Amino acid sequence: MENLEEKLSTIYLVNGQTALQYLMNVSKKYRQIATEAIFECLRLGYPLNDMEISGKARELLRKRNVIG
């Protein structure tokens, strides 16, 4: 877990906030999917802002609900 926290503390969103700071403001219920969304946005080259992260999180949840 600490390794993940270290990674998240080195990733910066467009607004200058770290990904870890961003996730601390997300409901615990959604932190896991938001974390996955951040890494997916990075992989796809999307800007790291709330709109992109929350949109990707919703997309990931929809895919899970269809599969699961």
Contacts in CASP RR format, 6 or more apart in sequence:
PFRMAT RR
TARGET T0000
AUTHOR 0000-0000-0000
METHOD contacts of the structure
MODEL  1
MENLEEKLSTIYLVNGQTALQYLMNVSKKYRQIATEAIFECLRLGYPLND
MEISGKARELLRKRNVIG
4 35 0 8 1.000
5 20 0 8 1.000
8 18 0 8 1.000
8 19 0 8 1.000
8 20 0 8 1.000
8 23 0 8 1.000
8 35 0 8 1.000
8 38 0 8 1.000
9 18 0 8 1.000
9 19 0 8 1.000
9 20 0 8 1.000
10 18 0 8 1.000
11 18 0 8 1.000
11 19 0 8 1.000
11 20 0 8 1.000
11 38 0 8 1.000
11 42 0 8 1.000
11 48 0 8 1.000
12 18 0 8 1.000
12 19 0 8 1.000
12 48 0 8 1.000
13 19 0 8 1.000
13 22 0 8 1.000
13 48 0 8 1.000
13 49 0 8 1.000
13 50 0 8 1.000
13 53 0 8 1.000
14 47 0 8 1.000
14 48 0 8 1.000
14 49 0 8 1.000
15 49 0 8 1.000
19 35 0 8 1.000
19 38 0 8 1.000
19 48 0 8 1.000
22 34 0 8 1.000
22 38 0 8 1.000
22 50 0 8 1.000
22 53 0 8 1.000
23 31 0 8 1.000
23 34 0 8 1.000
23 35 0 8 1.000
23 38 0 8 1.000
26 34 0 8 1.000
30 57 0 8 1.000
33 57 0 8 1.000
33 60 0 8 1.000
33 61 0 8 1.000
34 53 0 8 1.000
34 54 0 8 1.000
34 57 0 8 1.000
36 57 0 8 1.000
36 60 0 8 1.000
37 53 0 8 1.000
37 54 0 8 1.000
37 55 0 8 1.000
37 56 0 8 1.000
37 57 0 8 1.000
37 60 0 8 1.000
38 48 0 8 1.000
38 53 0 8 1.000
40 56 0 8 1.000
40 60 0 8 1.000
41 47 0 8 1.000
41 48 0 8 1.000
41 52 0 8 1.000
41 53 0 8 1.000
41 56 0 8 1.000
42 48 0 8 1.000
46 52 0 8 1.000
46 56 0 8 1.000
END
